[in-house]
Structure formats: structure tokens, C-alpha cells
Amino acid sequence: MDALRASAPDMHEKVIAAVTHHASRLNLAGPQGGPEAGAILHSELTSLTASIKDAAPSLSNSNAQEIAMGVISDWIMRCSLDFPANAA
């Protein structure tokens, strides 16, 4: 994202807007993909990549996916995970 900001500030702003919109949808509606973590992750990665590509069509698919993976990784790292105690 830093390289994109330095080389194409207008495109960077469009990508940031797409990510922010996706995060707002995720906060409101929750994740897509079903109950399994892998399915949710795959669905959100696909959806966010598509949103980024829609906002910045000149980005390659691999760059859009790399940005989406970085954004989702950041969300996961900042998420406060709270697992219930094992009831065994």
C-alpha cells in the first residue's frame, strides 16, 4: 500500500475507499461464506479482491489479491479473539 500511495496516490485513495466500504459492510452484516473459518476467509478474500479491482481496474489481479490478503491479515491481527473455555 505504501508503494501504491507513492506511485499512484489517486489509485491509492480509491483502494482505501473500497477497503473502508468493505470493512463497513463486514461490520454491519458480518462475514460471508458459512460457518467454517476457511470458507469465510476465502469468501472475504474473493469479495475484497473484487471490490479493489472494481475501484482500481488497472491493478493486476495478483496485486489486488496481495492488497486484499494484507488488509485481511491486518484485520485478523487487530481482532480481539475471545475463545470460550473448554467445557470438558
C-alpha positions as CSV (number, residue, x, y, z in Angstrom):
1,M,0.0,0.0,0.0
2,D,2.9,2.4,0.7
3,A,4.3,1.8,-2.8
4,L,0.8,2.4,-4.3
5,R,0.5,5.6,-2.3
6,A,3.9,6.8,-3.5
7,S,3.4,5.9,-7.2
8,A,-0.3,6.4,-7.7
9,P,-1.9,8.5,-5.0
10,D,-5.3,8.7,-6.8
11,M,-5.5,4.9,-7.2
12,H,-4.4,4.5,-3.5
13,E,-7.3,6.6,-2.4
14,K,-9.7,4.5,-4.5
15,V,-8.4,1.3,-3.0
16,I,-8.6,2.8,0.5
17,A,-12.2,3.7,-0.1
18,A,-13.0,0.2,-1.4
19,V,-11.4,-1.4,1.7
20,T,-13.2,1.0,4.0
21,H,-16.5,0.3,2.4
22,H,-15.9,-3.5,2.6
23,A,-15.0,-3.2,6.3
24,S,-18.2,-1.2,6.9
25,R,-20.2,-3.9,5.2
26,L,-18.4,-6.6,7.2
27,N,-19.1,-4.8,10.5
28,L,-22.7,-4.4,9.7
29,A,-23.6,-7.7,8.0
30,G,-20.9,-10.0,9.3
31,P,-18.8,-12.3,7.2
32,Q,-19.9,-14.3,4.3
33,G,-19.0,-17.9,3.4
34,G,-20.7,-20.1,6.0
35,P,-19.7,-21.4,9.5
36,E,-16.2,-22.7,8.7
37,A,-13.3,-20.3,9.1
38,G,-11.6,-21.4,5.8
39,A,-14.8,-20.7,3.9
40,I,-15.3,-17.3,5.5
41,L,-11.7,-16.4,4.8
42,H,-11.9,-17.5,1.2
43,S,-15.2,-15.7,0.6
44,E,-14.0,-12.4,2.2
45,L,-10.7,-12.6,0.2
46,T,-12.6,-13.1,-3.1
47,S,-15.1,-10.3,-2.3
48,L,-12.4,-7.8,-1.1
49,T,-10.2,-8.5,-4.1
50,A,-13.2,-7.9,-6.4
51,S,-14.0,-4.7,-4.6
52,I,-10.4,-3.5,-5.0
53,K,-10.4,-4.4,-8.7
54,D,-13.7,-2.6,-9.2
55,A,-12.2,0.5,-7.6
56,A,-8.9,0.3,-9.4
57,P,-9.4,-1.7,-12.6
58,S,-5.8,-1.1,-13.8
59,L,-4.4,-3.1,-10.9
60,S,-3.4,-6.6,-11.8
61,N,-5.4,-9.5,-10.3
62,S,-2.3,-10.5,-8.3
63,N,-1.7,-7.0,-7.0
64,A,-5.4,-6.7,-6.0
65,Q,-5.3,-10.1,-4.2
66,E,-2.0,-9.2,-2.5
67,I,-3.5,-6.0,-1.2
68,A,-6.6,-7.9,0.0
69,M,-4.5,-10.5,1.8
70,G,-2.6,-7.8,3.5
71,V,-5.7,-6.0,4.6
72,I,-7.4,-9.1,5.9
73,S,-4.2,-10.2,7.7
74,D,-4.2,-6.8,9.4
75,W,-7.8,-7.2,10.4
76,I,-7.1,-10.6,11.9
77,M,-4.0,-9.3,13.8
78,R,-6.0,-6.4,15.3
79,C,-9.1,-8.6,16.1
80,S,-9.5,-9.4,19.8
81,L,-10.2,-13.1,19.7
82,D,-12.1,-14.4,22.6
83,F,-12.4,-18.2,22.7
84,P,-14.8,-19.8,25.2
85,A,-13.3,-22.1,27.8
86,N,-13.4,-25.7,27.0
87,A,-16.5,-27.3,28.7
88,A,-14.9,-30.7,29.1
